[in-house]
Amino acid sequence: MTERVALVTGGGSGIGREICVGLAAAGRNVAVADLNLDGALETASLISATGGTAIAVHMDVADSDAVQGGILQVLDELGPPKILVNCAGWDELMPFLSTDEDFWDRVIEINYKGVLRTVHPCLPSMVEAGWGRIVNIGSDAGRVGSSFEAVYSGAKGGVIAFTKTVAREVARSGVTANVVCPGPTDTPLLDGIVAASDDGDKIIGAMARAVPMKRVGTPIEVASAVLYFCSEEAAFVTGQTLSVSGGLTMS
C-alpha cells in the first residue's frame, strides 16, 4: 500500500517540490514531472538522498504528446499512478483588456487543459484498481476572482468545476478528487509574476495586506493540505475545495 505511485506535475520547484518530498516521505514512489527537467532532477535527487524512490520526467502539460510520453515513462519505470497531483501552472498579471487570444490560449492550455491531459489517461487504472487520489491545485482566484488575472481566474474556476464533476463520476470506485486553492504563496511562479511587473514590491505588499494573517503562505503549508487529500485517511473526502490562504477566503 505504501508503495503506490504518485505523479506530480510542476514538481520541479515550489509547492510541487514540497508535495513530492512529502509523498516520498509517506512511502510513495514519486514521478516528478516538470517542464524544467533540471528542476525535476533536483527534486528527484532530494528524495533519493533520503532513501526514497523518485524519477524525473520531462513534461510540458500544454503538449498532449509530451504528456503521453511522460506518462508512458512513468508506467515503464514505476507503474501506473494511483495518486495524481496537478501543480503545473503559469500566469502573468495584466488587465484583461491588455491581453490577447494568444495569451488566453497559453493560460488555458497550461492551467486548465493541462489538468485534463493528465487526468484522462491516469483515471482508468485508478478506477480499475478501486483506489485513487486526484488533487488539482486551483487558486483562490478561481473562487472569488483576482484583479489582473481574469483568464487565469477563469481557468482555475474551470479546474474546480471539473474536479467536482470527476469526483461525482468516480465516487463509487474508491477514487477521490479534490482541489487545494493556495492564496498568495512564496513560490517561483509568484516571483516570476512579480518580476514581470514594474510594481513588484507593491504587489507583494498588497497581497500580504489583503490576507488576514498579513503574510503570504509557504509551499510546505500548501503541500500539507495536498498530502492529506492523498492519504488513506481522506477516503471519505471528495469533491472538496480547500483554500490555504491565511483567511483570504472564508467560504
Summary of the structure (lengths in Angstrom):
residues: 251
radius of gyration: 17.1
end to end distance: 34.6
largest distance: 50.7
contacts: 900
relative contact order: 0.14
helix: 52%
strand: 17%
